[in-house]
């Protein structure tokens, strides 16, 4: 399966943060994972909803599931894992 990483997943994976679930770490380690340039934009300023919608749109348009713990993202019609 192919996955799009949300900003938390990227940062927590890169820094070995314990908040990244074991399932998310396993998915990242064993699947094709992608990131959005929007995540780097988000990191540079501040987290807010427009970035979530960009990730959701990218995931839907590219048939990707988002690795995220963000409780708002699953409210949209997009596949998520954590």
GITA-V492035 format. One record per backbone hydrogen bond with DSSP energy under -1.0 kcal/mol. CO is the residue of the C=O (numbers start at 1). NH is the residue of the N-H. Records with the same first field share a line. If there is no record, write none. Layout:
CO: NH ; NH
This chain:
1: 32
2: 65
3: 34
4: 67
6: 10
7: 11
8: 12
9: 13
10: 14
11: 15
12: 17
13: 16
17: 20
21: 25
22: 26
23: 27
24: 28
25: 29
26: 30
32: 3
34: 5
36: 39
37: 41
38: 42
39: 43
40: 44
41: 45
48: 51
49: 53
50: 54
51: 55
52: 56
53: 57
54: 58
55: 59
56: 60
57: 61
58: 62
59: 64
60: 63
65: 4
66: 81
67: 6
72: 75
73: 76
76: 78
79: 66
81: 68
